[in-house]
């Protein structure tokens, strides 16, 4: 158990694991955070509320001692990972098995398209895993989704701390791309007929550099499709701020999230957005 999780449990703070981070209600006393919108780095303890913008260190917030050596070691590990993934890239794990099921109503051919796989290694076991590729086609990391709902982490990234690109590389439709947060949001949209959809693995990963890449790749507009809740609204606000001056449309869902849309709903959305 990480020192961050131990501290949260000691202080009685409700949390849940979200990818490579921890999600809690905002620690800013002036923010009535009904839906948890503050993310904390599991190792570094650095937090950022993507609704109100409150930032800081969990250790300093609670005035507790922490290991500077562990922090420096983790930063060094992440630097090495960045250097490695930006070079020759990673390889598919030896002995992997392609996933050919239809979990969550997504067709087997869509899973094959994105090279979904299973593997017996601890980083992948019990999950449907996906290689995440850069614009040059190199594998920069992997993301695994807990299929049974029994693992500690719903989503797991490998290597830990990997910097993720917008994924996948797509051709704009009428010059526009659809931005969603999670990989299953993106998979469902591709599966049901909107293949100009990309995911950012959480809006905290969407920045000016990612926006510049979209422009270079030919996009002249961005359609935002996030969850139909307060967190989704906050995510859209964040992207609009980053993309200030770039044409952005917010697509509102009545309920749920993009991963839950039926084929009829996705095709209806395609007609609405692109005629």
C-alpha positions as CSV (number, residue, x, y, z in Angstrom):
1,X,0.0,0.0,0.0
2,X,1.4,3.4,-0.9
3,X,2.0,6.1,1.6
4,X,-0.6,8.3,-0.1
5,X,-3.3,5.7,0.4
6,X,-2.2,5.0,3.9
7,X,-2.5,8.7,4.7
8,X,-6.0,9.0,3.1
9,X,-7.2,6.0,5.1
10,X,-5.7,7.3,8.3
11,X,-7.5,10.7,7.8
12,X,-10.8,8.9,6.9
13,X,-10.9,10.4,3.4
14,X,-13.0,8.5,0.8
15,X,-11.1,7.6,-2.3
16,X,-11.2,5.4,-5.3
17,X,-8.5,4.4,-7.7
18,X,-8.8,5.9,-11.2
19,X,-6.2,4.7,-13.7
20,X,-2.8,5.7,-12.3
21,X,-4.2,8.2,-9.9
22,X,-6.5,8.4,-6.9
23,X,-9.8,10.3,-7.1
24,X,-11.2,12.1,-4.0
25,X,-13.5,15.0,-3.2
26,X,-11.7,18.3,-3.5
27,X,-9.7,19.4,-0.4
28,X,-10.4,23.1,-1.1
29,X,-12.9,24.1,1.7
30,X,-14.4,26.7,-0.7
31,X,-15.3,24.1,-3.3
32,X,-18.5,22.0,-2.8
33,X,-17.3,19.1,-4.7
34,X,-20.3,16.7,-5.0
35,X,-18.6,14.4,-7.6
36,X,-15.0,13.6,-6.8
37,X,-12.9,15.8,-9.1
38,X,-9.5,15.9,-7.4
39,X,-6.8,13.6,-8.7
40,X,-3.8,12.6,-6.6
41,X,-0.6,11.0,-7.8
42,X,-0.4,7.6,-6.0
43,X,3.3,8.0,-5.2
44,X,4.2,11.7,-5.3
45,X,1.1,12.8,-3.4
46,X,0.6,15.8,-5.8
47,X,-3.0,16.7,-6.2
48,X,-5.0,18.8,-8.7
49,X,-8.7,19.5,-8.8
50,X,-9.8,19.7,-12.4
51,X,-13.0,21.5,-11.4
52,X,-11.8,24.4,-9.3
53,X,-8.0,24.2,-10.1
54,X,-6.8,23.8,-6.5
55,X,-3.3,22.2,-6.4
56,X,-0.8,21.1,-3.8
57,X,0.8,18.2,-2.0
58,X,-1.2,15.8,0.2
59,X,1.7,15.5,2.6
60,X,2.0,19.2,3.0
61,X,-1.8,19.6,3.2
62,X,-1.9,17.3,6.3
63,X,1.5,18.5,7.6
64,X,3.1,15.0,7.7
65,X,6.6,13.8,7.0
66,X,7.4,12.0,3.8
67,X,10.4,10.5,2.1
68,X,12.2,12.9,-0.3
69,X,14.3,9.9,-1.4
70,X,11.2,8.0,-2.5
71,X,9.9,11.0,-4.4
72,X,13.2,11.5,-6.2
73,X,13.4,7.8,-7.0
74,X,9.9,7.8,-8.5
75,X,10.7,10.9,-10.6
76,X,13.9,9.2,-11.9
77,X,11.9,6.1,-12.8
78,X,9.4,8.1,-14.7
79,X,12.2,10.0,-16.6
80,X,13.7,6.7,-17.6
81,X,10.3,5.5,-18.8
82,X,9.8,8.7,-20.9
83,X,13.2,8.3,-22.5
84,X,12.6,4.7,-23.3
85,X,9.1,5.1,-24.7
86,X,10.2,8.1,-26.8
87,X,13.0,6.0,-28.4
88,X,12.5,2.6,-30.0
89,X,9.2,2.0,-28.2
90,X,7.9,-1.1,-26.4
91,X,7.1,-4.5,-27.7
92,X,4.0,-6.7,-27.2
93,X,4.6,-9.0,-24.2
94,X,6.0,-12.4,-25.2
95,X,3.3,-15.1,-25.1
96,X,0.3,-12.7,-25.3
97,X,-3.1,-14.0,-26.5
98,X,-5.4,-11.9,-28.7
99,X,-8.7,-11.0,-27.1
100,X,-11.6,-11.9,-29.4
101,X,-14.6,-11.5,-27.2
102,X,-17.4,-9.0,-27.2
103,X,-17.3,-7.6,-23.7
104,X,-19.6,-4.5,-23.1
105,X,-21.2,-5.1,-26.5
106,X,-18.2,-4.2,-28.5
107,X,-17.7,-6.4,-31.5
108,X,-14.7,-8.8,-31.7
109,X,-13.5,-7.2,-34.9
110,X,-13.1,-3.8,-33.0
111,X,-11.1,-5.5,-30.3
112,X,-8.9,-7.0,-33.1
113,X,-8.5,-3.6,-34.7
114,X,-7.0,-2.2,-31.5
115,X,-4.9,-5.3,-30.8
116,X,-6.6,-6.2,-27.5
117,X,-4.9,-9.0,-25.7
118,X,-4.6,-11.1,-22.5
119,X,-1.5,-12.0,-20.7
120,X,-0.4,-14.0,-17.6
121,X,2.0,-11.3,-16.3
122,X,0.9,-9.5,-13.1
123,X,0.7,-6.2,-15.0
124,X,-1.8,-7.7,-17.4
125,X,-3.5,-10.6,-15.7
126,X,-7.3,-10.4,-15.3
127,X,-7.6,-7.5,-17.7
128,X,-8.4,-6.8,-21.3
129,X,-5.2,-4.9,-22.4
130,X,-4.5,-2.5,-25.3
131,X,-1.2,-1.3,-26.7
132,X,-1.1,2.5,-26.9
133,X,0.7,3.8,-29.9
134,X,2.2,7.2,-30.8
135,X,1.7,9.0,-34.1
136,X,4.7,7.1,-35.6
137,X,3.1,3.8,-34.6
138,X,5.5,3.0,-31.8
139,X,4.0,1.3,-28.7
140,X,4.6,3.8,-25.8
141,X,2.6,1.9,-23.2
142,X,-0.3,-0.3,-22.3
143,X,-3.6,0.1,-20.6
144,X,-5.5,-2.8,-19.0
145,X,-9.2,-2.8,-18.0
146,X,-10.3,-5.0,-15.1
147,X,-12.9,-7.3,-16.7
148,X,-14.2,-8.9,-13.5
149,X,-14.6,-5.8,-11.3
150,X,-12.6,-7.5,-8.5
151,X,-9.1,-6.0,-9.0
152,X,-7.8,-3.0,-6.9
153,X,-7.4,-0.8,-10.0
154,X,-10.1,-0.5,-12.6
155,X,-7.6,0.7,-15.2
156,X,-3.9,0.0,-15.0
157,X,-1.1,1.6,-17.1
158,X,2.2,0.0,-17.9
159,X,4.9,1.2,-17.5
160,X,3.8,3.2,-14.4
161,X,3.8,6.9,-15.1
162,X,3.9,6.6,-18.9
163,X,3.0,9.8,-20.8
164,X,0.1,9.0,-23.0
165,X,-0.7,10.5,-26.5
166,X,-4.1,11.2,-27.9
167,X,-5.2,7.8,-29.1
168,X,-5.7,6.5,-31.8
169,X,-4.6,8.3,-34.8
170,X,-7.7,9.1,-36.9
171,X,-8.8,11.0,-40.0
172,X,-11.0,14.0,-39.2
173,X,-14.6,13.9,-40.4
174,X,-15.5,17.1,-42.1
175,X,-12.3,18.5,-40.5
176,X,-13.4,17.6,-37.0
177,X,-12.5,14.9,-34.4
178,X,-14.5,13.8,-31.4
179,X,-12.7,13.9,-28.0
180,X,-13.7,11.5,-25.2
181,X,-11.9,10.7,-22.0
182,X,-11.6,6.9,-21.7
183,X,-10.5,4.1,-24.0
184,X,-13.8,2.3,-23.8
185,X,-15.6,5.5,-24.7
186,X,-13.5,5.6,-27.8
187,X,-13.8,1.9,-28.6
188,X,-17.6,2.1,-28.4
189,X,-17.7,5.1,-30.7
190,X,-15.5,3.4,-33.3
191,X,-17.5,0.2,-32.9
192,X,-20.8,1.9,-33.6
193,X,-19.8,4.1,-36.5
194,X,-17.9,7.2,-35.5
195,X,-14.2,6.5,-36.3
196,X,-13.0,10.1,-35.9
197,X,-13.1,9.6,-32.1
198,X,-9.9,9.9,-30.0
199,X,-9.4,9.5,-26.3
200,X,-7.1,11.6,-24.0
201,X,-7.1,9.2,-21.0
202,X,-8.5,11.9,-18.8
203,X,-8.7,15.6,-19.6
204,X,-5.7,16.3,-17.3
205,X,-3.6,14.9,-20.2
206,X,-5.1,17.3,-22.7
207,X,-2.8,20.3,-23.1
208,X,-1.6,22.9,-25.7
209,X,0.9,20.4,-27.1
210,X,-1.9,17.9,-27.8
211,X,-4.0,20.6,-29.4
212,X,-1.1,21.6,-31.6
213,X,-0.8,18.0,-32.8
214,X,-4.5,17.9,-33.7
215,X,-4.0,21.0,-35.8
216,X,-1.0,19.6,-37.6
217,X,-2.9,16.4,-38.3
218,X,-5.6,18.3,-40.1
219,X,-8.3,18.9,-37.5
220,X,-10.0,22.3,-37.8
221,X,-12.6,21.6,-35.0
222,X,-13.1,19.6,-31.9
223,X,-16.3,18.0,-30.7
224,X,-16.3,17.2,-26.9
225,X,-18.3,14.1,-25.7
226,X,-18.0,13.5,-22.0
227,X,-20.0,12.0,-19.2
228,X,-23.4,13.5,-18.5
229,X,-22.5,14.7,-14.9
230,X,-20.7,17.5,-13.1
231,X,-17.3,15.9,-13.8
232,X,-18.2,15.8,-17.5
233,X,-19.1,19.5,-17.5
234,X,-15.8,20.3,-15.6
235,X,-13.9,18.3,-18.2
236,X,-15.5,20.2,-21.1
237,X,-14.7,23.5,-19.4
238,X,-11.0,22.4,-19.0
239,X,-10.7,21.5,-22.7
240,X,-12.4,24.7,-23.8
241,X,-9.9,26.8,-21.8
242,X,-6.9,24.9,-23.3
243,X,-8.4,25.2,-26.8
244,X,-9.3,28.8,-26.5
245,X,-9.5,30.3,-30.1
246,X,-10.0,26.8,-31.6
247,X,-13.5,25.8,-32.7
248,X,-15.0,23.6,-30.1
249,X,-18.5,22.1,-29.8
250,X,-19.8,20.5,-26.6
251,X,-22.0,17.5,-27.3
252,X,-24.4,17.0,-24.3
253,X,-25.7,13.5,-23.4
254,X,-29.0,13.1,-21.6
255,X,-27.5,10.5,-19.3
256,X,-24.6,8.1,-18.9
257,X,-21.4,8.2,-20.9
258,X,-20.1,7.5,-24.4
259,X,-19.2,3.9,-23.6
260,X,-22.9,3.2,-23.0
261,X,-24.3,4.6,-26.3
262,X,-26.1,2.2,-28.6
263,X,-25.4,1.9,-32.3
264,X,-28.7,3.7,-33.0
265,X,-27.6,6.6,-30.7
266,X,-24.2,6.8,-32.2
267,X,-25.5,6.9,-35.8
268,X,-28.0,9.5,-34.7
269,X,-25.2,11.6,-33.3
270,X,-23.3,11.2,-36.5
271,X,-26.2,12.6,-38.5
272,X,-26.6,15.4,-36.0
273,X,-23.0,16.5,-36.1
274,X,-22.0,15.8,-39.7
275,X,-25.3,15.6,-41.7
